[in-house]
Structures are given as structure tokens and as C-alpha cells.
Amino acid sequence: MRKVSGLLLTAERRAIAGLAGLYASRMLGLFMVLPVLALYADELHGATPLLVGLALGGYGLTQAVLQIPFGLLSDRLGRKPVIAGGMLLFALGSVVAASADTIGGVILGRCLQGSGAVAAAIMALLADQTREQVRTAAMATIGISIGVSFAVAMVLGPWLAAAFGLSSLFWFTALLALVGLVVLWRVVPQAPRRLQHRDVGIDRQQLAKIFTRADLWRLDVSIFTLHLVLMAIFVAVPFRLVEAGIAAEQHGLTYLGVMALAFVGMVPLVIVAEKRQRTKDMSLVAIAMITLSLVGLALFTGGWALFIWLLLFFIAFNLLEAMLPSMLSKVAPAGAKGTAMGVYSTSQFLGAFIGGVLGGWLAQQWGLAGVFVGCATLTGIWWLLMLGMPAPAHLASEVIDLGKHPADTYDALMARFAEVAGVEDVLVVAEERVAYLKVDRRRFDETALERLMRSERDDES
């Protein structure tokens, strides 16, 4: 029995690089449409603000509905075949949208893109390919790749649309999907095993416990609202840029400046949140910043003011994108992080769908200002909801490899782990032969844990 730690193996590096690239390219294709569709919708027959919003967010509905079934299917049929099928659906949706000359065709294509819901299967394959001791770093790489893909999409989308038309975004996305298939089969190694991993995958037996935790559903509501607002405002933001005198072909440069400065502005706030253990306080600050920026975008007082409001919004957006998963990891029960993250991700995609529809409806009924006012009202309610959330305990995760320890002693072993100072929660999983611990670093007696592990190893021998 040993505490897991170690460096990346060559096969793990290939798996992480390949799967992070797959995940990022897929999100790049979904996000590129965000800053341009509303501007170019007049090229599509039957386009209305409501239908444009539905086209923006349509992928979220099919993604939310199908991501858990795809993950479970990958347990039965294998990771790579399911991921390949999802990538083909994504490519098909891209081709349908690229070929469409009506808004209905684009909506269908976007929904088909979302139906290739392979996020959970990709994460499961990554877990199969990595040891427990490096899995957290592997998952962090995926998270970073998503953030980078969003920033690149905000710049690349306007440039491609201005140079080659709206359909070029979808053709480029289809090409990315086909390249992704080559990466999947030629770069990503074959998984040595296919197991359920409770720090990554869904455990249906834990769903009831996850749904009844008020702190977890507050975080689910948070990611739901954050992506609802993101999707909704992009029915209106491109037109605000045009009103500010920025030509459509220059929107990419504007977003480049905003996203770069927003990343720089977000970093010290993340440090304050994590190092000083003020995640709840900083989340309230970020929600307040978003609310203020939305009010500013509704009032709109000129070009520089528009840049400032967008910068404020994306500093707060990036901050919450980094902090919310971290908060969820801290409050999720031992061995239930994968289940909690599955519910969280589903909430995110539902938020994107409803945000697109809501943003389109608000624009159609009350114009651009109505979109921002409506979203500001929602974020104000969100702030009040988070105000009542207890500050999350800053717990870290430890994974203990149980090796050949006899399974009939696991209950006693759990009790011994729980007696170690600073260990707040323990789950021993027989089929994975690991123990998941949640520990308070300030009180954690790592020496006592090492003695316990040494004693258990001596007993084994």
C-alpha cells in the first residue's frame, strides 16, 4: 500500500496531449460561432433574434442530454469507438450547418454537433490512460486547453467569417473533427484497461447524495447561470461593437485585446482566492463584476466604455471558470468528484442552451439593452443565492494505492484512515483498489498517514 505520486510516463504524455487536443478542438469549433453568428445571420433565410439565439445555444441541449449516456456507453463498447462515433456526429453537424442557407439548417447542424457528446468518454479514456498519482495534473491540462480554445475561438471566428463567410467556420470545424479522428487512432495509445474511476466518471449510486447537497447545487446553479449569460449576451455584443464603430473584420482584434488583458487581470484574483482561502468572497466579487458590466453594456456610453465593460465581464468570467471547479472539488465527498462534475457539466450545457434562447427572446422583445438588463437581473439573483452558501472548507484530495491489501479488511482500513488527524472523509473502493481521502492541509498529520501505510505494508509482507 502506498501514497501515489510520480512523474508522467511517455504513454501518459501522448494520451494527455492527444486527448487535450481533441477536447480543445471540439470546443473551438463550438465557440467560434459565438462572436459572429448574430452579425451574419442576415445571410440566412428565416433568421430572427430568437432563432439566432437557438442556433447559438442549440448544441448545449443535445450535449447535456447525451453526455452521460455516451460516458456509460463507453464503459460497455470501449472508449475509442464511442469517441470516434461522437466525432463523426460532430463532423456531420458541421457539414449540415456549413451547407445550410436557412437558420433552421444551422440550428439542426448545431444540435447535431452537440449530439457528439464525447466529453465524458474523453475524460474516462484519460483516466484509463493515467495513474492515480498524475490524474489531477492530466485533468488540469484538459481544463487549460478549454480556456485556450475559447480565447482562440473569439479571435479566429471573426477573422474566418470576415475573410471567407459564415459557412467557413463550419467547414473548418468539420476538418478539425476529421483531424481529431486521426489523432485519436494514431496518437492516443490504446487504454490498458477500462474501469470506472470515481474521481472522473459517474457513479449512479452517488447521484442522490450529490443532488441533495445544497453547496453542490449552488455550484451547479452558478455554472448554469454563468454560461447562460455568456451565450445570451452574444446575441447583442457583436452589435454593440458595430455601434462603437468597429468593423466586423476588426472584432477579432478587439476580442484578442480583451481576452489577453482579462487573463492577466484574473490571475492575481485567483491567487487571492486560493492562497488566502477566500473562494466564496471572490466568487461574490466576480458575480458583482459581471452584474456591473451587464448594466454598463445596457447603458453603452461609447467605444472605450464598451471595452472596459467587456474587460470587466471577462475578468470575472475567467475567474469563475477557474474557481467554480476548484470549489466543487473541495466540497464533493471523497470518491464522488466524478459524479459531482458530471452533474456540474450537464448544468453548464443546459445553461448554454437556455441562454441562447433567452438572449434571442429578450433581443426580439426589448432590443439589445433588454438582453443585458435581463441577464443583470439573473446575476443579481445568483449573487443573493451564493451569499447564503457557507464558505467551502479548503480540503485537498489524496489517493492511496492499496496494492494487494486484502479486500476483506477494507472496512477496518477505512476506520484507521479516518482516525488520522486532518482526514475529513474516506472512501475505499474495492474494484479500483484505491482509497480516496479528503484532508484539511492545516491539520493533516502526513507523518501519521505514512506510519499507517508502512504498518499496513509490513502486515502484507
C-alpha positions in Angstrom: 0.0 0.0 0.0 1.5 3.4 -1.0 0.6 7.0 -1.3 0.5 7.7 -5.0 3.0 10.2 -6.6 5.2 10.3 -9.6 6.1 11.7 -13.0 4.4 11.3 -16.3 5.3 8.3 -18.4 5.7 8.5 -22.2 2.4 6.9 -22.9 0.7 9.2 -20.4 2.2 12.3 -22.2 0.9 11.1 -25.5 -2.6 10.4 -24.1 -2.8 13.7 -22.3 -1.6 15.7 -25.4 -3.8 13.9 -27.8 -7.0 13.9 -25.7 -6.5 17.6 -24.6 -6.1 18.4 -28.3 -9.3 16.5 -29.1 -11.3 18.2 -26.4 -9.9 21.7 -27.2 -10.5 21.4 -31.0 -14.1 20.3 -30.4 -14.7 23.3 -28.1 -13.0 25.6 -30.5 -15.5 24.5 -33.2 -18.4 25.1 -30.9 -17.2 28.5 -29.7 -16.1 30.1 -33.0 -19.7 30.8 -34.0 -20.3 32.7 -30.7 -19.0 36.2 -31.7 -20.2 36.2 -35.3 -23.5 34.3 -35.9 -25.7 37.3 -34.8 -23.8 39.6 -37.2 -24.0 37.3 -40.2 -27.5 35.9 -39.6 -29.0 38.1 -42.3 -27.4 35.8 -44.8 -29.7 33.0 -43.6 -33.4 32.8 -44.6 -35.9 33.0 -41.8 -33.4 34.4 -39.2 -34.9 36.2 -36.2 -33.2 37.1 -33.0 -34.9 34.2 -31.2 -33.8 31.6 -33.8 -30.3 33.0 -33.8 -30.2 32.5 -30.1 -31.4 29.0 -30.5 -28.7 28.3 -33.1 -26.1 29.7 -30.7 -27.2 27.5 -27.8 -28.7 24.5 -29.5 -25.6 22.4 -29.1 -26.0 22.7 -25.3 -29.3 20.8 -25.2 -28.1 17.7 -27.0 -24.8 17.8 -25.2 -26.5 18.0 -21.8 -28.9 15.1 -22.7 -26.4 12.8 -24.2 -23.0 13.3 -22.4 -23.8 10.9 -19.5 -25.3 8.2 -21.8 -22.2 8.4 -24.0 -20.0 8.1 -21.0 -21.9 5.0 -19.8 -21.9 3.6 -23.3 -18.1 3.9 -23.4 -18.0 1.6 -20.4 -19.7 -1.1 -22.5 -18.4 -0.6 -26.0 -15.0 0.9 -25.4 -13.8 4.5 -25.2 -12.3 4.9 -28.7 -15.2 3.6 -30.7 -17.7 5.9 -28.8 -15.4 8.9 -29.1 -15.0 8.2 -32.8 -18.7 8.0 -33.3 -19.2 11.3 -31.4 -16.6 13.0 -33.6 -18.3 11.7 -36.7 -21.6 13.2 -35.4 -19.8 16.4 -34.7 -18.4 16.5 -38.2 -21.8 15.7 -39.7 -23.4 18.5 -37.8 -20.7 20.9 -39.0 -21.3 19.9 -42.6 -25.0 20.3 -42.2 -24.5 23.8 -40.8 -21.9 24.8 -43.4 -24.3 23.7 -46.2 -27.4 25.5 -44.8 -28.8 28.7 -46.2 -31.6 28.9 -43.7 -31.4 29.4 -39.9 -33.3 26.1 -39.4 -30.4 24.3 -41.1 -27.9 26.0 -38.9 -29.9 25.0 -35.8 -30.1 21.4 -37.0 -26.3 21.4 -37.6 -25.6 22.9 -34.2 -27.8 20.3 -32.4 -26.0 17.5 -34.3 -22.7 19.0 -33.3 -23.8 18.8 -29.6 -25.1 15.2 -30.1 -21.5 14.1 -30.5 -21.3 14.4 -26.7 -17.9 12.7 -26.0 -16.7 14.9 -23.2 -17.3 12.2 -20.5 -15.9 9.5 -22.7 -12.7 11.5 -23.3 -12.3 12.1 -19.6 -12.9 8.4 -18.9 -10.2 7.4 -21.5 -7.8 9.9 -20.0 -8.4 8.3 -16.6 -7.8 4.8 -18.1 -4.5 6.0 -19.6 -3.1 7.7 -16.5 -2.2 6.6 -13.0 -3.9 8.0 -9.9 -0.8 10.0 -9.0 -0.8 12.1 -12.2 -4.5 12.2 -12.9 -5.2 15.6 -11.3 -2.5 17.2 -13.5 -3.9 15.5 -16.5 -7.4 16.8 -15.8 -5.9 20.3 -15.2 -4.4 20.1 -18.7 -7.8 19.5 -20.2 -9.2 22.5 -18.3 -6.4 24.7 -19.6 -6.9 23.5 -23.1 -10.6 24.5 -22.9 -9.7 28.0 -21.7 -7.2 28.4 -24.5 -9.7 27.2 -27.1 -12.3 29.7 -26.0 -9.8 32.6 -26.3 -8.6 31.4 -29.7 -12.2 31.0 -30.9 -13.1 34.5 -30.0 -10.2 35.8 -32.3 -10.3 33.2 -35.1 -14.1 33.1 -35.6 -14.5 36.8 -36.6 -11.4 36.6 -38.9 -12.6 33.5 -40.7 -16.2 34.8 -41.1 -14.9 38.2 -42.4 -12.5 36.6 -44.9 -14.5 33.6 -46.1 -18.1 33.8 -44.9 -20.0 32.2 -42.1 -20.0 28.8 -43.7 -16.2 28.7 -43.5 -16.4 28.3 -39.7 -18.4 25.1 -40.0 -16.2 23.7 -42.8 -13.1 24.4 -40.7 -14.8 22.7 -37.7 -15.6 19.6 -39.8 -11.9 19.5 -40.8 -10.9 19.7 -37.2 -13.2 16.8 -36.4 -11.6 14.6 -39.1 -8.1 15.5 -37.9 -9.2 14.6 -34.4 -10.1 11.1 -35.6 -6.5 10.6 -36.9 -5.2 11.9 -33.5 -7.5 9.5 -31.7 -6.4 6.4 -33.5 -2.7 7.3 -34.3 -1.5 9.4 -31.3 -3.6 8.3 -28.3 -2.4 4.9 -27.1 -4.8 2.1 -26.6 -6.0 2.0 -23.0 -4.6 -0.9 -20.9 -7.9 -1.3 -19.1 -11.4 0.1 -18.9 -12.6 0.8 -15.4 -14.9 3.1 -13.6 -13.0 5.9 -11.9 -14.9 7.8 -9.2 -12.7 10.9 -9.4 -13.7 11.2 -13.1 -16.8 9.1 -14.0 -20.4 9.0 -13.0 -21.4 6.6 -10.2 -25.2 6.3 -10.4 -25.4 5.2 -6.8 -24.0 8.5 -5.6 -26.3 10.8 -7.6 -28.9 11.1 -4.9 -26.3 12.2 -2.4 -24.9 14.8 -4.9 -28.4 16.2 -5.7 -29.2 16.7 -2.0 -26.1 18.7 -1.2 -27.0 22.4 -1.1 -23.4 23.5 -1.5 -23.1 21.4 -4.7 -26.3 22.5 -6.3 -25.4 26.1 -5.6 -22.3 25.5 -7.7 -24.4 23.8 -10.4 -26.6 26.9 -10.5 -23.5 29.0 -10.7 -22.1 27.3 -13.8 -25.6 27.2 -15.3 -26.1 30.9 -14.9 -22.5 31.8 -16.0 -22.9 30.0 -19.3 -26.5 31.2 -19.7 -25.3 34.8 -19.5 -22.3 34.1 -21.8 -24.5 32.7 -24.5 -27.3 35.3 -24.1 -25.1 38.4 -24.4 -23.5 37.3 -27.7 -26.9 37.8 -29.3 -26.2 41.5 -28.6 -22.4 42.1 -28.0 -21.4 42.0 -31.7 -23.9 44.8 -32.5 -22.6 46.9 -29.6 -19.1 46.6 -31.3 -20.6 47.8 -34.6 -22.3 50.7 -32.8 -19.0 51.6 -31.4 -17.6 52.0 -34.9 -15.6 48.7 -35.0 -16.0 46.9 -38.4 -16.8 43.2 -38.3 -13.4 42.2 -39.7 -11.8 44.0 -36.7 -13.8 42.3 -34.0 -11.2 39.5 -33.6 -8.5 42.1 -32.7 -10.9 43.6 -30.2 -11.6 40.3 -28.5 -7.8 39.5 -28.6 -7.1 42.6 -26.6 -9.9 41.9 -24.2 -9.1 38.3 -23.6 -5.4 38.9 -23.1 -5.9 41.6 -20.5 -8.7 39.6 -18.9 -6.4 36.7 -18.3 -3.7 39.0 -16.8 -6.4 40.6 -14.6 -7.8 37.3 -13.5 -4.5 35.7 -12.2 -4.0 37.8 -9.0 -7.6 37.3 -8.1 -7.3 33.5 -8.4 -4.1 33.7 -6.2 -6.1 35.7 -3.5 -8.9 33.2 -3.7 -6.8 30.1 -3.3 -3.8 31.2 -1.2 -5.9 33.2 1.3 -8.7 30.7 1.2 -11.3 33.3 0.1 -13.0 31.5 -2.7 -16.5 32.3 -1.6 -15.7 36.0 -1.2 -14.0 36.2 -4.6 -16.9 34.4 -6.2 -19.2 37.1 -4.9 -16.9 39.8 -6.1 -16.8 38.1 -9.6 -20.6 37.9 -9.8 -20.9 41.5 -8.8 -18.4 42.5 -11.5 -20.5 40.6 -14.1 -23.6 42.3 -12.9 -22.0 45.7 -13.1 -20.6 45.0 -16.6 -24.0 44.0 -17.9 -25.5 47.2 -16.6 -22.8 49.1 -18.3 -23.3 47.2 -21.6 -27.1 48.0 -21.3 -26.3 51.8 -20.9 -23.5 51.8 -23.5 -21.7 55.1 -23.5 -19.1 54.8 -26.2 -16.2 52.8 -27.6 -13.7 52.9 -24.6 -16.5 52.3 -22.2 -17.6 49.3 -24.2 -14.0 47.9 -24.0 -14.0 48.5 -20.2 -17.3 46.7 -19.7 -16.2 43.7 -21.8 -12.9 43.6 -20.0 -14.6 43.6 -16.6 -17.0 40.9 -17.8 -14.3 38.5 -19.0 -12.0 39.0 -16.0 -14.9 37.9 -13.8 -15.9 35.1 -16.3 -12.4 33.7 -16.4 -12.1 33.9 -12.6 -15.3 32.0 -12.1 -14.4 29.4 -14.7 -11.2 28.7 -12.7 -12.7 28.9 -9.2 -16.0 27.0 -9.6 -14.5 23.6 -10.5 -11.9 24.2 -7.7 -14.7 24.8 -5.2 -16.6 21.8 -6.4 -13.5 19.6 -5.9 -13.2 20.9 -2.4 -16.8 20.2 -1.3 -17.5 17.0 -3.2 -17.5 13.9 -0.9 -14.5 11.6 -1.1 -14.7 9.4 -4.3 -17.7 11.4 -5.6 -15.9 14.1 -7.6 -16.6 12.5 -10.9 -20.3 12.2 -10.2 -20.4 15.8 -9.0 -18.6 17.0 -12.0 -20.9 15.2 -14.3 -23.9 17.0 -12.9 -22.0 20.2 -13.0 -21.1 19.8 -16.7 -24.7 18.9 -17.5 -25.8 22.2 -15.8 -23.2 24.1 -17.8 -24.5 22.8 -21.2 -28.2 23.4 -20.2 -27.2 26.9 -19.3 -25.7 27.5 -22.7 -28.9 26.2 -24.4 -31.3 28.2 -22.3 -29.0 31.3 -22.5 -29.1 31.3 -26.3 -32.9 31.0 -26.4 -33.4 33.6 -23.6 -31.0 36.0 -25.2 -32.7 35.8 -28.6 -36.1 36.2 -27.0 -35.1 39.3 -25.0 -33.5 40.8 -28.1 -36.6 40.2 -30.1 -38.9 41.7 -27.4 -36.9 44.5 -26.0 -33.8 45.1 -28.1 -30.1 44.9 -27.2 -30.5 46.7 -23.9 -33.2 44.2 -22.9 -30.7 41.4 -23.2 -28.2 43.0 -20.8 -30.8 44.1 -18.3 -32.4 40.7 -18.2 -29.1 39.0 -17.7 -28.1 41.5 -15.0 -31.3 40.7 -13.1 -30.4 37.0 -13.2 -26.9 37.6 -12.0 -28.3 39.7 -9.1 -30.4 36.8 -8.0 -27.4 34.5 -8.4 -25.4 36.8 -6.1 -28.0 36.5 -3.4 -28.1 32.7 -3.8 -24.3 32.5 -3.3 -24.4 34.9 -0.4 -26.1 32.2 1.7 -23.6 29.4 0.8 -21.2 28.5 3.6 -17.6 29.2 2.7 -16.2 25.8 1.5 -13.6 24.1 3.6 -10.3 24.1 1.8 -9.9 20.4 1.6 -7.4 18.6 -0.7 -7.7 15.1 -2.2 -5.3 12.3 -1.5 -5.4 8.9 -3.4 -3.9 5.9 -1.7 -3.0 2.9 -3.8 -4.0 -0.2 -1.8 -2.0 -2.6 -3.9 -2.6 -6.2 -2.8 -4.2 -5.3 0.5 -6.9 -8.0 1.3 -10.3 -6.7 0.4 -11.9 -8.2 3.5 -10.1 -5.7 5.7 -11.2 -2.6 3.8 -13.8 -1.5 6.4 -11.2 -1.6 9.1 -8.8 0.2 6.9 -11.3 3.0 6.3 -11.7 3.4 10.1 -7.9 3.7 10.5 -7.6 6.3 7.8 -10.4 8.3 9.4 -8.5 8.4 12.7 -5.6 10.3 11.1 -5.6 13.9 12.1 -6.9 16.2 9.3 -8.7 13.4 7.4 -12.2 14.6 6.9 -13.7 11.9 4.6 -12.6 8.5 3.3 -13.9 6.1 0.7 -12.2 2.8 -0.1 -13.2 1.4 -3.5 -12.5 -2.3 -3.8 -12.7 -2.6 -7.6 -10.2 0.2 -8.1 -8.1 -0.9 -5.1 -7.6 2.7 -4.0 -8.7 4.9 -1.1 -10.0 8.4 -1.7 -9.2 10.8 1.2 -10.4 14.4 1.7 -7.9 16.2 4.0 -7.5 19.5 5.7 -3.9 20.5 5.0 -3.7 22.8 8.0 -4.3 19.8 10.4 -3.3 16.9 8.2 -0.8 14.6 10.0 1.0 13.3 7.0 3.6 11.5 9.2 0.8 9.5 10.9 -0.5 8.5 7.5 2.9 7.4 6.4 3.3 5.3 9.6 -0.1 3.7 8.9 0.8 2.9 5.4 4.2 1.5 6.5 2.5 -0.7 9.1 0.0 -2.0 6.5 2.8 -2.8 4.1 4.6 -4.7 6.9 1.4 -6.7 7.6 1.0 -7.5 3.9 4.5 -9.0 3.8 
